[in-house]
Amino acid sequence: MLVNDAGKRWIPLNLGPEHPLRQAFSLSLFNKRPDEFETYWSEQYFQGITPPYVVASEEAMLRFVTSTPGAIGYILPCHLDTRVQLVFKLTTSASLSQYCKPSHP
């Protein structure tokens, strides 16, 4: 179980394994592709530890984090808004700027 400094349980989230941001996140943080975690999570599951929830999009991640106490996830910096608080900024070698949608007035 993941807990923060105050002892509150964290609920980690992931994007789908083929999502470019998840690929970049996994490679930058763990030096592994998402598919390389399949065996790990299968073993953990049989020990009673569930893998992170998978959400369909960055917007879904924002909504889940906003509505679920203890939820933690990752999004591109260009999608960060006032609904959530930045706790860590991870630099990746991948160029993901093409996934930033222009803001609308």
GILIN-V236854 format. One record per pair of residues at least 24 apart in sequence whose ideal C-beta (glycine too) atoms are under 10 Angstrom apart, sorted by sequence separation. I is the first residue (numbers start at 0). J is the second residue. If there is no record, write none. Layout:
i={I,I}
j={J,J}
This chain:
i={75,77,78,75,77,21,18,18,20,13,14,16,18,20,11,13,15,18,11,12,13,14,15,18,11,12,13,14,15,20,10,11,12,13,14,15,57,9,10,12,14,58,14,57,14,28,14,0,1,12,13,0,12,24,0,24,1,23,24,12,12,21,23,10,20,10,20,12,20,19,10,10,11,12,14,20,9,10,11,12,13,14,28,8,9,10,11,12,13,14,7,8,9,10,11,12,28,7,9,10,11,12,27,27,28,27,24,26,27,3,23,25,26,27,2,24,26,1,3,23,22,23,24,1,23,20,22,23,24,23,20,22,19,19,20,23,19,19,20,19,18,3}
j={99,101,102,100,102,53,53,54,56,50,51,53,55,57,49,51,53,56,50,51,52,53,54,57,51,52,53,54,55,60,51,52,53,54,55,56,98,51,52,54,56,100,57,100,59,73,60,47,48,59,60,48,60,72,49,73,51,73,74,63,64,73,75,63,73,64,74,67,75,75,67,68,69,70,72,78,68,69,70,71,72,73,87,68,69,70,71,72,73,74,68,69,70,71,72,73,89,69,71,72,73,74,89,90,91,91,89,91,92,69,89,91,92,93,69,91,93,69,71,91,91,92,93,71,93,91,93,94,95,95,93,95,93,94,95,98,95,97,98,98,98,86}
